[in-house]
Amino acid sequence: MSVDEAQDHHDLSYRENLPRIVPRDGVELYCEYSGEGTAITCLNNFFITSPFWREYTEELVQHHRVVTYDMCNHGASSRVEQEPTWEEHAADVIGLLDALEIESTYLIGTSASTQLARDVALEYPDRVKGLILAGPVLGTRGMRRHRQLNRSWLLTLKHHGVASLYAQMYPEVISGEMNEESGTPGYLGLRESFIAMSSPEELANGLSLVQQGDTNPELLSRIEAPTLIVLGDDDILLSPTRGHEVAKLFPNGRCEIMPNAGHVPFLDDPAGFQAIVRKFIEEAESYA
């Protein structure tokens, strides 16, 4: 892969003709949706924006209604003076579903947004059909380390800027195999996408919010919705053994390990990740 090909790897352009969604007074959310059938809603993790999901949901939109959106104060969504809380972000998800006339949905969370997925499922259980948690930072295993990493990322961002933050995060988040295979072109291409998706202020606000929220693992025992943890076996935060331990904290949870994948496993194998999600939803729907 050449540097030019790597830099063009993700289409991050916004579709300006799409109407904004108003989940609450003073907030307008950029939203994309495609496909028909059972709804899947993707939750951003403060480092990615709605257009980024296109490449990782191409197969899912052939079988499901896939919704992606930018969170308030991020991407192409509106800005408010006071940075939203986890509770407000959760309420925005429900406002989004109401506006799109979606009665209930499966939620895909990744890294920090697995906390948001958890909170939505706890506060609005009738609106959540199931959870797919990719590289989760929940339970007794991983959350403390994740917050320690976030604090170090925030310090790097404040003192050295976005490019240095990316240089620190890349070997921590990307799998060893992807790092080797992509080489310098892959590193540079993903850096262009990373820098394009978020401003320093947006990143700082997101990294600060991640330090907040309830860390009690007992919360997971209250989630009745079917839950799938998708974990790369090269995830810096959770080993496969610990991933299975976290899955057991959910009444109806299980863990799927993706080989040679890192903390954001769909980056390593988009097709494999989508196949896992489709199988999980098919099984969950058959028991509904």
PyRosetta script that sets phi, psi and omega in degrees:
from pyrosetta import init, pose_from_sequence

init()
pose = pose_from_sequence("MSVDEAQDHHDLSYRENLPRIVPRDGVELYCEYSGEGTAITCLNNFFITSPFWREYTEELVQHHRVVTYDMCNHGASSRVEQEPTWEEHAADVIGLLDALEIESTYLIGTSASTQLARDVALEYPDRVKGLILAGPVLGTRGMRRHRQLNRSWLLTLKHHGVASLYAQMYPEVISGEMNEESGTPGYLGLRESFIAMSSPEELANGLSLVQQGDTNPELLSRIEAPTLIVLGDDDILLSPTRGHEVAKLFPNGRCEIMPNAGHVPFLDDPAGFQAIVRKFIEEAESYA")
pose.set_psi(1, 128.3)
pose.set_omega(1, 179.0)
pose.set_phi(2, -79.5)
pose.set_psi(2, 166.3)
pose.set_omega(2, 177.8)
pose.set_phi(3, -61.2)
pose.set_psi(3, -42.2)
pose.set_omega(3, -179.8)
pose.set_phi(4, -62.5)
pose.set_psi(4, -41.9)
pose.set_omega(4, 178.6)
pose.set_phi(5, -63.9)
pose.set_psi(5, -40.7)
pose.set_omega(5, -179.7)
pose.set_phi(6, -64.4)
pose.set_psi(6, -40.2)
pose.set_omega(6, -178.8)
pose.set_phi(7, -69.6)
pose.set_psi(7, -27.0)
pose.set_omega(7, 179.0)
pose.set_phi(8, -92.9)
pose.set_psi(8, 9.3)
pose.set_omega(8, -173.1)
pose.set_phi(9, -61.4)
pose.set_psi(9, -38.7)
pose.set_omega(9, -178.5)
pose.set_phi(10, -113.6)
pose.set_psi(10, 129.9)
pose.set_omega(10, 172.3)
pose.set_phi(11, -88.2)
pose.set_psi(11, 106.0)
pose.set_omega(11, -177.3)
pose.set_phi(12, -102.7)
pose.set_psi(12, 13.8)
pose.set_omega(12, -178.5)
pose.set_phi(13, -72.8)
pose.set_psi(13, 145.8)
pose.set_omega(13, 178.3)
pose.set_phi(14, -92.4)
pose.set_psi(14, 149.2)
pose.set_omega(14, 177.7)
pose.set_phi(15, -94.2)
pose.set_psi(15, 100.7)
pose.set_omega(15, -169.8)
pose.set_phi(16, -69.5)
pose.set_psi(16, -17.8)
pose.set_omega(16, -177.4)
pose.set_phi(17, -83.5)
pose.set_psi(17, -2.8)
pose.set_omega(17, -177.9)
pose.set_phi(18, -80.7)
pose.set_psi(18, 135.7)
pose.set_omega(18, 177.5)
pose.set_phi(19, -70.9)
pose.set_psi(19, 145.9)
pose.set_omega(19, 176.4)
pose.set_phi(20, -79.5)
pose.set_psi(20, 148.9)
pose.set_omega(20, 178.8)
pose.set_phi(21, -97.4)
pose.set_psi(21, 135.1)
pose.set_omega(21, -179.9)
pose.set_phi(22, -109.7)
pose.set_psi(22, 97.1)
pose.set_omega(22, -179.2)
pose.set_phi(23, -80.8)
pose.set_psi(23, -23.1)
pose.set_omega(23, 179.1)
pose.set_phi(24, -160.9)
pose.set_psi(24, 167.1)
pose.set_omega(24, -177.1)
pose.set_phi(25, -58.2)
pose.set_psi(25, 131.4)
pose.set_omega(25, 175.8)
pose.set_phi(26, 84.1)
pose.set_psi(26, 2.7)
pose.set_omega(26, -177.4)
pose.set_phi(27, -127.1)
pose.set_psi(27, 129.2)
pose.set_omega(27, 173.4)
pose.set_phi(28, -124.4)
pose.set_psi(28, 128.8)
pose.set_omega(28, -176.5)
pose.set_phi(29, -108.4)
pose.set_psi(29, 132.9)
pose.set_omega(29, 169.2)
pose.set_phi(30, -73.1)
pose.set_psi(30, 134.0)
pose.set_omega(30, -174.8)
pose.set_phi(31, -144.4)
pose.set_psi(31, 139.2)
pose.set_omega(31, 171.2)
pose.set_phi(32, -121.4)
pose.set_psi(32, 144.9)
pose.set_omega(32, 176.1)
pose.set_phi(33, -148.9)
pose.set_psi(33, 141.6)
pose.set_omega(33, -177.3)
pose.set_phi(34, -146.7)
pose.set_psi(34, 156.3)
pose.set_omega(34, 175.1)
pose.set_phi(35, 84.8)
pose.set_psi(35, 176.9)
pose.set_omega(35, -179.6)
pose.set_phi(36, -135.0)
pose.set_psi(36, 162.0)
pose.set_omega(36, 177.6)
pose.set_phi(37, 106.6)
pose.set_psi(37, -157.4)
pose.set_omega(37, -179.5)
pose.set_phi(38, -57.0)
pose.set_psi(38, 133.1)
pose.set_omega(38, -173.2)
pose.set_phi(39, -81.2)
pose.set_psi(39, 141.4)
pose.set_omega(39, 171.5)
pose.set_phi(40, -126.1)
pose.set_psi(40, 127.7)
pose.set_omega(40, 179.2)
pose.set_phi(41, -116.2)
pose.set_psi(41, 125.2)
pose.set_omega(41, -177.1)
pose.set_phi(42, -97.2)
pose.set_psi(42, 132.7)
pose.set_omega(42, -177.2)
pose.set_phi(43, -107.7)
pose.set_psi(43, 126.0)
pose.set_omega(43, -179.0)
pose.set_phi(44, -73.4)
pose.set_psi(44, 157.1)
pose.set_omega(44, -178.0)
pose.set_phi(45, -112.3)
pose.set_psi(45, 26.1)
pose.set_omega(45, 178.3)
pose.set_phi(46, 77.6)
pose.set_psi(46, -11.7)
pose.set_omega(46, 178.0)
pose.set_phi(47, -107.7)
pose.set_psi(47, -12.5)
pose.set_omega(47, -178.0)
pose.set_phi(48, -124.5)
pose.set_psi(48, 160.0)
pose.set_omega(48, 179.1)
pose.set_phi(49, -120.9)
pose.set_psi(49, 171.8)
pose.set_omega(49, -175.3)
pose.set_phi(50, -53.9)
pose.set_psi(50, -47.7)
pose.set_omega(50, -178.5)
pose.set_phi(51, -59.9)
pose.set_psi(51, -25.7)
pose.set_omega(51, -178.1)
pose.set_phi(52, -60.6)
pose.set_psi(52, -29.5)
pose.set_omega(52, -176.0)
pose.set_phi(53, -71.1)
pose.set_psi(53, -18.4)
pose.set_omega(53, -172.5)
pose.set_phi(54, -53.8)
pose.set_psi(54, -46.0)
pose.set_omega(54, -176.1)
pose.set_phi(55, -67.8)
pose.set_psi(55, -22.2)
pose.set_omega(55, -174.4)
pose.set_phi(56, -105.5)
pose.set_psi(56, 8.6)
pose.set_omega(56, 177.2)
pose.set_phi(57, -130.8)
pose.set_psi(57, 13.1)
pose.set_omega(57, -176.0)
pose.set_phi(58, -58.7)
pose.set_psi(58, -38.8)
pose.set_omega(58, 178.8)
pose.set_phi(59, -77.7)
pose.set_psi(59, -37.9)
pose.set_omega(59, -178.0)
pose.set_phi(60, -62.8)
pose.set_psi(60, -37.2)
pose.set_omega(60, -177.3)
pose.set_phi(61, -70.3)
pose.set_psi(61, -11.7)
pose.set_omega(61, 175.4)
pose.set_phi(62, -75.7)
pose.set_psi(62, -16.5)
pose.set_omega(62, -174.2)
pose.set_phi(63, -129.3)
pose.set_psi(63, -13.7)
pose.set_omega(63, -173.7)
pose.set_phi(64, -138.9)
pose.set_psi(64, 165.0)
pose.set_omega(64, 170.9)
pose.set_phi(65, -90.4)
pose.set_psi(65, 110.8)
pose.set_omega(65, -174.9)
pose.set_phi(66, -104.0)
pose.set_psi(66, 126.6)
pose.set_omega(66, -179.2)
pose.set_phi(67, -115.9)
pose.set_psi(67, 129.2)
pose.set_omega(67, 172.0)
pose.set_phi(68, -129.0)
pose.set_psi(68, 151.9)
pose.set_omega(68, -178.4)
pose.set_phi(69, -156.2)
pose.set_psi(69, 161.3)
pose.set_omega(69, 173.3)
pose.set_phi(70, -94.1)
pose.set_psi(70, 134.1)
pose.set_omega(70, 179.3)
pose.set_phi(71, -68.2)
pose.set_psi(71, 155.9)
pose.set_omega(71, 175.5)
pose.set_phi(72, -55.2)
pose.set_psi(72, 136.9)
pose.set_omega(72, -177.8)
pose.set_phi(73, 71.6)
pose.set_psi(73, 22.8)
pose.set_omega(73, 179.1)
pose.set_phi(74, -148.5)
pose.set_psi(74, 148.5)
pose.set_omega(74, 177.1)
pose.set_phi(75, 60.4)
pose.set_psi(75, -131.8)
pose.set_omega(75, -176.9)
pose.set_phi(76, -95.9)
pose.set_psi(76, 7.7)
pose.set_omega(76, 176.3)
pose.set_phi(77, -82.4)
pose.set_psi(77, 167.1)
pose.set_omega(77, -174.0)
pose.set_phi(78, -71.4)
pose.set_psi(78, 159.8)
pose.set_omega(78, 179.3)
pose.set_phi(79, -105.7)
pose.set_psi(79, 137.7)
pose.set_omega(79, 173.2)
pose.set_phi(80, -120.5)
pose.set_psi(80, 155.8)
pose.set_omega(80, -174.3)
pose.set_phi(81, -64.9)
pose.set_psi(81, -44.0)
pose.set_omega(81, -178.7)
pose.set_phi(82, -93.5)
pose.set_psi(82, 123.4)
pose.set_omega(82, -179.6)
pose.set_phi(83, -58.0)
pose.set_psi(83, 129.9)
pose.set_omega(83, -177.7)
pose.set_phi(84, -61.5)
pose.set_psi(84, 149.4)
pose.set_omega(84, 174.8)
pose.set_phi(85, -88.0)
pose.set_psi(85, 171.2)
pose.set_omega(85, 174.3)
pose.set_phi(86, -58.4)
pose.set_psi(86, -39.6)
pose.set_omega(86, -179.0)
pose.set_phi(87, -63.1)
pose.set_psi(87, -39.7)
pose.set_omega(87, 179.3)
pose.set_phi(88, -70.3)
pose.set_psi(88, -38.2)
pose.set_omega(88, 176.1)
pose.set_phi(89, -62.7)
pose.set_psi(89, -39.6)
pose.set_omega(89, 178.7)
pose.set_phi(90, -65.0)
pose.set_psi(90, -42.6)
pose.set_omega(90, 178.1)
pose.set_phi(91, -63.6)
pose.set_psi(91, -34.3)
pose.set_omega(91, 177.6)
pose.set_phi(92, -63.5)
pose.set_psi(92, -37.5)
pose.set_omega(92, 177.5)
pose.set_phi(93, -59.2)
pose.set_psi(93, -44.6)
pose.set_omega(93, -178.9)
pose.set_phi(94, -68.0)
pose.set_psi(94, -40.7)
pose.set_omega(94, 175.7)
pose.set_phi(95, -60.5)
pose.set_psi(95, -37.9)
pose.set_omega(95, 177.0)
pose.set_phi(96, -62.9)
pose.set_psi(96, -47.3)
pose.set_omega(96, 179.4)
pose.set_phi(97, -61.9)
pose.set_psi(97, -41.8)
pose.set_omega(97, 178.9)
pose.set_phi(98, -60.5)
pose.set_psi(98, -45.2)
pose.set_omega(98, -177.9)
pose.set_phi(99, -64.0)
pose.set_psi(99, -33.5)
pose.set_omega(99, -179.2)
pose.set_phi(100, -91.0)
pose.set_psi(100, 2.9)
pose.set_omega(100, 179.8)
pose.set_phi(101, 57.0)
pose.set_psi(101, 44.2)
pose.set_omega(101, 176.2)
pose.set_phi(102, -103.4)
pose.set_psi(102, 114.3)
pose.set_omega(102, -176.6)
pose.set_phi(103, -69.4)
pose.set_psi(103, -43.4)
pose.set_omega(103, 179.2)
pose.set_phi(104, -153.1)
pose.set_psi(104, 157.7)
pose.set_omega(104, -171.9)
pose.set_phi(105, -148.7)
pose.set_psi(105, 157.9)
pose.set_omega(105, 164.7)
pose.set_phi(106, -86.7)
pose.set_psi(106, 140.6)
pose.set_omega(106, 179.3)
pose.set_phi(107, -109.7)
pose.set_psi(107, 131.6)
pose.set_omega(107, 170.8)
pose.set_phi(108, -106.3)
pose.set_psi(108, 116.9)
pose.set_omega(108, 174.7)
pose.set_phi(109, -113.1)
pose.set_psi(109, 149.9)
pose.set_omega(109, 179.2)
pose.set_phi(110, -136.1)
pose.set_psi(110, 128.0)
pose.set_omega(110, -179.5)
pose.set_phi(111, 54.2)
pose.set_psi(111, -118.5)
pose.set_omega(111, -175.3)
pose.set_phi(112, -60.7)
pose.set_psi(112, -30.7)
pose.set_omega(112, -177.2)
pose.set_phi(113, -76.2)
pose.set_psi(113, -5.6)
pose.set_omega(113, 171.4)
pose.set_phi(114, -66.2)
pose.set_psi(114, -26.2)
pose.set_omega(114, 173.7)
pose.set_phi(115, -66.0)
pose.set_psi(115, -40.8)
pose.set_omega(115, 178.4)
pose.set_phi(116, -65.0)
pose.set_psi(116, -43.1)
pose.set_omega(116, 178.1)
pose.set_phi(117, -59.0)
pose.set_psi(117, -43.6)
pose.set_omega(117, 177.1)
pose.set_phi(118, -58.7)
pose.set_psi(118, -47.1)
pose.set_omega(118, -176.4)
pose.set_phi(119, -64.7)
pose.set_psi(119, -39.2)
pose.set_omega(119, 178.2)
pose.set_phi(120, -64.6)
pose.set_psi(120, -43.1)
pose.set_omega(120, -179.6)
pose.set_phi(121, -65.0)
pose.set_psi(121, -33.6)
pose.set_omega(121, 179.0)
pose.set_phi(122, -74.7)
pose.set_psi(122, -43.3)
pose.set_omega(122, -173.8)
pose.set_phi(123, -83.4)
pose.set_psi(123, -29.8)
pose.set_omega(123, -176.0)
pose.set_phi(124, -132.7)
pose.set_psi(124, 62.0)
pose.set_omega(124, -172.3)
pose.set_phi(125, -61.0)
pose.set_psi(125, -30.0)
pose.set_omega(125, -178.8)
pose.set_phi(126, -74.0)
pose.set_psi(126, -10.7)
pose.set_omega(126, -179.3)
pose.set_phi(127, -98.8)
pose.set_psi(127, -4.6)
pose.set_omega(127, -175.1)
pose.set_phi(128, -115.9)
pose.set_psi(128, 116.1)
pose.set_omega(128, 179.6)
pose.set_phi(129, -82.6)
pose.set_psi(129, -27.6)
pose.set_omega(129, -179.5)
pose.set_phi(130, -178.5)
pose.set_psi(130, 163.9)
pose.set_omega(130, -179.1)
pose.set_phi(131, -121.5)
pose.set_psi(131, 134.7)
pose.set_omega(131, 168.8)
pose.set_phi(132, -117.3)
pose.set_psi(132, 112.3)
pose.set_omega(132, -173.7)
pose.set_phi(133, -111.6)
pose.set_psi(133, 104.6)
pose.set_omega(133, -177.6)
pose.set_phi(134, -93.8)
pose.set_psi(134, 120.0)
pose.set_omega(134, -177.7)
pose.set_phi(135, 58.7)
pose.set_psi(135, 56.1)
pose.set_omega(135, -172.8)
pose.set_phi(136, -68.3)
pose.set_psi(136, 155.3)
pose.set_omega(136, 176.2)
pose.set_phi(137, -123.3)
pose.set_psi(137, 48.6)
pose.set_omega(137, -174.8)
pose.set_phi(138, -120.8)
pose.set_psi(138, 166.8)
pose.set_omega(138, 174.4)
pose.set_phi(139, 79.8)
pose.set_psi(139, -163.2)
pose.set_omega(139, -176.8)
pose.set_phi(140, -84.1)
pose.set_psi(140, -12.0)
pose.set_omega(140, -174.7)
pose.set_phi(141, -116.0)
pose.set_psi(141, 111.2)
pose.set_omega(141, 172.5)
pose.set_phi(142, 111.9)
pose.set_psi(142, -29.6)
pose.set_omega(142, -174.1)
pose.set_phi(143, -67.8)
pose.set_psi(143, -43.2)
pose.set_omega(143, 179.6)
pose.set_phi(144, -62.0)
pose.set_psi(144, -46.2)
pose.set_omega(144, 179.8)
pose.set_phi(145, -63.7)
pose.set_psi(145, -38.8)
pose.set_omega(145, 179.2)
pose.set_phi(146, -62.0)
pose.set_psi(146, -42.1)
pose.set_omega(146, 179.7)
pose.set_phi(147, -69.0)
pose.set_psi(147, -34.1)
pose.set_omega(147, 175.7)
pose.set_phi(148, -64.4)
pose.set_psi(148, -43.7)
pose.set_omega(148, 176.8)
pose.set_phi(149, -61.9)
pose.set_psi(149, -42.9)
pose.set_omega(149, -179.6)
pose.set_phi(150, -62.5)
pose.set_psi(150, -38.0)
pose.set_omega(150, 177.5)
pose.set_phi(151, -64.5)
pose.set_psi(151, -40.0)
pose.set_omega(151, 178.6)
pose.set_phi(152, -69.1)
pose.set_psi(152, -36.8)
pose.set_omega(152, 176.9)
pose.set_phi(153, -64.2)
pose.set_psi(153, -40.1)
pose.set_omega(153, -179.6)
pose.set_phi(154, -64.5)
pose.set_psi(154, -40.9)
pose.set_omega(154, 177.7)
pose.set_phi(155, -63.4)
pose.set_psi(155, -42.4)
pose.set_omega(155, 177.9)
pose.set_phi(156, -62.3)
pose.set_psi(156, -44.0)
pose.set_omega(156, 179.4)
pose.set_phi(157, -60.0)
pose.set_psi(157, -47.2)
pose.set_omega(157, -175.9)
pose.set_phi(158, -67.1)
pose.set_psi(158, -35.8)
pose.set_omega(158, -173.0)
pose.set_phi(159, -98.0)
pose.set_psi(159, -21.6)
pose.set_omega(159, -173.1)
pose.set_phi(160, -131.9)
pose.set_psi(160, -11.3)
pose.set_omega(160, 174.0)
pose.set_phi(161, 98.1)
pose.set_psi(161, 176.0)
pose.set_omega(161, -172.6)
pose.set_phi(162, -66.6)
pose.set_psi(162, -41.1)
pose.set_omega(162, -177.8)
pose.set_phi(163, -62.3)
pose.set_psi(163, -40.0)
pose.set_omega(163, 178.4)
pose.set_phi(164, -70.1)
pose.set_psi(164, -35.2)
pose.set_omega(164, 175.5)
pose.set_phi(165, -60.5)
pose.set_psi(165, -45.8)
pose.set_omega(165, 178.7)
pose.set_phi(166, -60.7)
pose.set_psi(166, -43.9)
pose.set_omega(166, -179.5)
pose.set_phi(167, -60.7)
pose.set_psi(167, -34.8)
pose.set_omega(167, 178.2)
pose.set_phi(168, -74.2)
pose.set_psi(168, -43.0)
pose.set_omega(168, -174.4)
pose.set_phi(169, -72.6)
pose.set_psi(169, -34.4)
pose.set_omega(169, -170.2)
pose.set_phi(170, -53.8)
pose.set_psi(170, -54.4)
pose.set_omega(170, -179.3)
pose.set_phi(171, -71.6)
pose.set_psi(171, -15.5)
pose.set_omega(171, 178.8)
pose.set_phi(172, -85.1)
pose.set_psi(172, -31.4)
pose.set_omega(172, -174.5)
pose.set_phi(173, -101.0)
pose.set_psi(173, -38.8)
pose.set_omega(173, -177.5)
pose.set_phi(174, -80.2)
pose.set_psi(174, 140.4)
pose.set_omega(174, -179.4)
pose.set_phi(175, -65.8)
pose.set_psi(175, 155.3)
pose.set_omega(175, 178.2)
pose.set_phi(176, -60.2)
pose.set_psi(176, -38.9)
pose.set_omega(176, -179.1)
pose.set_phi(177, -66.5)
pose.set_psi(177, -44.5)
pose.set_omega(177, 179.0)
pose.set_phi(178, -64.3)
pose.set_psi(178, -38.0)
pose.set_omega(178, 178.6)
pose.set_phi(179, -59.8)
pose.set_psi(179, -46.8)
pose.set_omega(179, -178.9)
pose.set_phi(180, -66.4)
pose.set_psi(180, -45.8)
pose.set_omega(180, -174.6)
pose.set_phi(181, -71.9)
pose.set_psi(181, -37.1)
pose.set_omega(181, -177.2)
pose.set_phi(182, -77.0)
pose.set_psi(182, -33.3)
pose.set_omega(182, 179.5)
pose.set_phi(183, 60.2)
pose.set_psi(183, -155.7)
pose.set_omega(183, -179.0)
pose.set_phi(184, -64.0)
pose.set_psi(184, -41.4)
pose.set_omega(184, 179.2)
pose.set_phi(185, -59.6)
pose.set_psi(185, -43.0)
pose.set_omega(185, 178.9)
pose.set_phi(186, -64.6)
pose.set_psi(186, -41.4)
pose.set_omega(186, 178.0)
pose.set_phi(187, -59.9)
pose.set_psi(187, -47.0)
pose.set_omega(187, -177.8)
pose.set_phi(188, -69.1)
pose.set_psi(188, -38.1)
pose.set_omega(188, -179.5)
pose.set_phi(189, -65.2)
pose.set_psi(189, -45.4)
pose.set_omega(189, 179.4)
pose.set_phi(190, -68.8)
pose.set_psi(190, -30.4)
pose.set_omega(190, 176.8)
pose.set_phi(191, -62.6)
pose.set_psi(191, -41.3)
pose.set_omega(191, 179.0)
pose.set_phi(192, -61.1)
pose.set_psi(192, -41.9)
pose.set_omega(192, 178.6)
pose.set_phi(193, -66.2)
pose.set_psi(193, -43.2)
pose.set_omega(193, -178.8)
pose.set_phi(194, -59.0)
pose.set_psi(194, -47.1)
pose.set_omega(194, -178.0)
pose.set_phi(195, -68.3)
pose.set_psi(195, -33.6)
pose.set_omega(195, -177.4)
pose.set_phi(196, -73.0)
pose.set_psi(196, -26.1)
pose.set_omega(196, -171.0)
pose.set_phi(197, -81.5)
pose.set_psi(197, -27.0)
pose.set_omega(197, -172.9)
pose.set_phi(198, -143.1)
pose.set_psi(198, 142.3)
pose.set_omega(198, 173.2)
pose.set_phi(199, -81.3)
pose.set_psi(199, 161.6)
pose.set_omega(199, 176.3)
pose.set_phi(200, -56.2)
pose.set_psi(200, -38.1)
pose.set_omega(200, 179.8)
pose.set_phi(201, -65.1)
pose.set_psi(201, -42.7)
pose.set_omega(201, 179.2)
pose.set_phi(202, -63.2)
pose.set_psi(202, -42.2)
pose.set_omega(202, 178.7)
pose.set_phi(203, -64.2)
pose.set_psi(203, -43.1)
pose.set_omega(203, -180.0)
pose.set_phi(204, -62.6)
pose.set_psi(204, -42.7)
pose.set_omega(204, 179.4)
pose.set_phi(205, -64.2)
pose.set_psi(205, -42.2)
pose.set_omega(205, 179.1)
pose.set_phi(206, -65.1)
pose.set_psi(206, -44.8)
pose.set_omega(206, 179.6)
pose.set_phi(207, -64.5)
pose.set_psi(207, -31.5)
pose.set_omega(207, 177.5)
pose.set_phi(208, -71.2)
pose.set_psi(208, -41.9)
pose.set_omega(208, -179.5)
pose.set_phi(209, -64.2)
pose.set_psi(209, -34.0)
pose.set_omega(209, -179.6)
pose.set_phi(210, -60.6)
pose.set_psi(210, -25.5)
pose.set_omega(210, 179.3)
pose.set_phi(211, -73.5)
pose.set_psi(211, -8.3)
pose.set_omega(211, -177.0)
pose.set_phi(212, -107.8)
pose.set_psi(212, 173.8)
pose.set_omega(212, 179.4)
pose.set_phi(213, 102.9)
pose.set_psi(213, 155.1)
pose.set_omega(213, -176.7)
pose.set_phi(214, -74.7)
pose.set_psi(214, 128.2)
pose.set_omega(214, -179.4)
pose.set_phi(215, -100.3)
pose.set_psi(215, 4.4)
pose.set_omega(215, -175.7)
pose.set_phi(216, -63.2)
pose.set_psi(216, 117.3)
pose.set_omega(216, -179.4)
pose.set_phi(217, -66.4)
pose.set_psi(217, -18.9)
pose.set_omega(217, 179.9)
pose.set_phi(218, -62.9)
pose.set_psi(218, -23.2)
pose.set_omega(218, 178.2)
pose.set_phi(219, -58.3)
pose.set_psi(219, -33.3)
pose.set_omega(219, -176.4)
pose.set_phi(220, -66.9)
pose.set_psi(220, -27.9)
pose.set_omega(220, -179.7)
pose.set_phi(221, -70.3)
pose.set_psi(221, -12.2)
pose.set_omega(221, -179.5)
pose.set_phi(222, -92.0)
pose.set_psi(222, -5.4)
pose.set_omega(222, -176.9)
pose.set_phi(223, -90.0)
pose.set_psi(223, 112.1)
pose.set_omega(223, -177.3)
pose.set_phi(224, -86.2)
pose.set_psi(224, -20.6)
pose.set_omega(224, -177.1)
pose.set_phi(225, -63.4)
pose.set_psi(225, 143.3)
pose.set_omega(225, 174.2)
pose.set_phi(226, -54.4)
pose.set_psi(226, 135.3)
pose.set_omega(226, -174.4)
pose.set_phi(227, -131.2)
pose.set_psi(227, 129.7)
pose.set_omega(227, 177.4)
pose.set_phi(228, -118.7)
pose.set_psi(228, 122.0)
pose.set_omega(228, 171.0)
pose.set_phi(229, -93.1)
pose.set_psi(229, 123.7)
pose.set_omega(229, 176.1)
pose.set_phi(230, -109.1)
pose.set_psi(230, 114.6)
pose.set_omega(230, -170.4)
pose.set_phi(231, -126.2)
pose.set_psi(231, 128.5)
pose.set_omega(231, 171.6)
pose.set_phi(232, -73.8)
pose.set_psi(232, 140.1)
pose.set_omega(232, -178.4)
pose.set_phi(233, -74.6)
pose.set_psi(233, -2.9)
pose.set_omega(233, 174.2)
pose.set_phi(234, -114.6)
pose.set_psi(234, 26.4)
pose.set_omega(234, 177.4)
pose.set_phi(235, -70.8)
pose.set_psi(235, 127.1)
pose.set_omega(235, -177.0)
pose.set_phi(236, -68.9)
pose.set_psi(236, -21.2)
pose.set_omega(236, -175.0)
pose.set_phi(237, -92.4)
pose.set_psi(237, -37.3)
pose.set_omega(237, -175.3)
pose.set_phi(238, -131.4)
pose.set_psi(238, 132.5)
pose.set_omega(238, 170.3)
pose.set_phi(239, -82.0)
pose.set_psi(239, 162.5)
pose.set_omega(239, 176.1)
pose.set_phi(240, -55.2)
pose.set_psi(240, -39.6)
pose.set_omega(240, 179.3)
pose.set_phi(241, -61.0)
pose.set_psi(241, -46.2)
pose.set_omega(241, -179.5)
pose.set_phi(242, -70.8)
pose.set_psi(242, -30.4)
pose.set_omega(242, 175.8)
pose.set_phi(243, -61.7)
pose.set_psi(243, -42.3)
pose.set_omega(243, 176.9)
pose.set_phi(244, -66.1)
pose.set_psi(244, -34.9)
pose.set_omega(244, 177.7)
pose.set_phi(245, -64.2)
pose.set_psi(245, -41.8)
pose.set_omega(245, 178.4)
pose.set_phi(246, -65.1)
pose.set_psi(246, -41.1)
pose.set_omega(246, 179.8)
pose.set_phi(247, -58.7)
pose.set_psi(247, -33.4)
pose.set_omega(247, -178.7)
pose.set_phi(248, -71.1)
pose.set_psi(248, -14.9)
pose.set_omega(248, 177.3)
pose.set_phi(249, -72.7)
pose.set_psi(249, -20.8)
pose.set_omega(249, 177.3)
pose.set_phi(250, -87.6)
pose.set_psi(250, 139.7)
pose.set_omega(250, 177.9)
pose.set_phi(251, -59.3)
pose.set_psi(251, -32.6)
pose.set_omega(251, -177.6)
pose.set_phi(252, -131.9)
pose.set_psi(252, 56.8)
pose.set_omega(252, -175.1)
pose.set_phi(253, -117.4)
pose.set_psi(253, 153.1)
pose.set_omega(253, 172.0)
pose.set_phi(254, -149.8)
pose.set_psi(254, 166.5)
pose.set_omega(254, -175.1)
pose.set_phi(255, -124.5)
pose.set_psi(255, 133.6)
pose.set_omega(255, 176.1)
pose.set_phi(256, -115.7)
pose.set_psi(256, 126.4)
pose.set_omega(256, -178.3)
pose.set_phi(257, -98.2)
pose.set_psi(257, 127.7)
pose.set_omega(257, 175.2)
pose.set_phi(258, -100.5)
pose.set_psi(258, 120.4)
pose.set_omega(258, -176.9)
pose.set_phi(259, -68.1)
pose.set_psi(259, 143.4)
pose.set_omega(259, 175.8)
pose.set_phi(260, 57.4)
pose.set_psi(260, 32.3)
pose.set_omega(260, 179.2)
pose.set_phi(261, -117.6)
pose.set_psi(261, 154.1)
pose.set_omega(261, -177.0)
pose.set_phi(262, -101.0)
pose.set_psi(262, -152.4)
pose.set_omega(262, -173.3)
pose.set_phi(263, -67.3)
pose.set_psi(263, -27.5)
pose.set_omega(263, 175.3)
pose.set_phi(264, -114.7)
pose.set_psi(264, 83.4)
pose.set_omega(264, -164.9)
pose.set_phi(265, -64.5)
pose.set_psi(265, -24.8)
pose.set_omega(265, -179.3)
pose.set_phi(266, -71.4)
pose.set_psi(266, -17.5)
pose.set_omega(266, 174.3)
pose.set_phi(267, -64.7)
pose.set_psi(267, -36.5)
pose.set_omega(267, -176.5)
pose.set_phi(268, -76.9)
pose.set_psi(268, -38.8)
pose.set_omega(268, -174.9)
pose.set_phi(269, -146.0)
pose.set_psi(269, 80.2)
pose.set_omega(269, -178.4)
pose.set_phi(270, -58.0)
pose.set_psi(270, -43.4)
pose.set_omega(270, -178.8)
pose.set_phi(271, -66.2)
pose.set_psi(271, -42.9)
pose.set_omega(271, 179.6)
pose.set_phi(272, -63.7)
pose.set_psi(272, -41.2)
pose.set_omega(272, 179.2)
pose.set_phi(273, -63.0)
pose.set_psi(273, -45.9)
pose.set_omega(273, -178.5)
pose.set_phi(274, -66.0)
pose.set_psi(274, -33.9)
pose.set_omega(274, 176.7)
pose.set_phi(275, -65.1)
pose.set_psi(275, -39.6)
pose.set_omega(275, 177.4)
pose.set_phi(276, -63.6)
pose.set_psi(276, -43.6)
pose.set_omega(276, 179.5)
pose.set_phi(277, -63.4)
pose.set_psi(277, -45.1)
pose.set_omega(277, -179.8)
pose.set_phi(278, -61.3)
pose.set_psi(278, -44.1)
pose.set_omega(278, -179.7)
pose.set_phi(279, -63.2)
pose.set_psi(279, -42.2)
pose.set_omega(279, 179.2)
pose.set_phi(280, -61.2)
pose.set_psi(280, -46.0)
pose.set_omega(280, -179.0)
pose.set_phi(281, -66.2)
pose.set_psi(281, -41.3)
pose.set_omega(281, 177.7)
pose.set_phi(282, -59.1)
pose.set_psi(282, -42.6)
pose.set_omega(282, 179.3)
pose.set_phi(283, -68.1)
pose.set_psi(283, -42.6)
pose.set_omega(283, -179.6)
pose.set_phi(284, -63.6)
pose.set_psi(284, -40.6)
pose.set_omega(284, 179.9)
pose.set_phi(285, -67.6)
pose.set_psi(285, -32.3)
pose.set_omega(285, -179.1)
pose.set_phi(286, -69.0)
pose.set_psi(286, -24.1)
pose.set_omega(286, 179.5)
pose.set_phi(287, -98.5)
pose.set_psi(287, -5.1)
pose.set_omega(287, -176.4)
pose.set_phi(288, -68.7)
pose.dump_pdb("model.pdb")
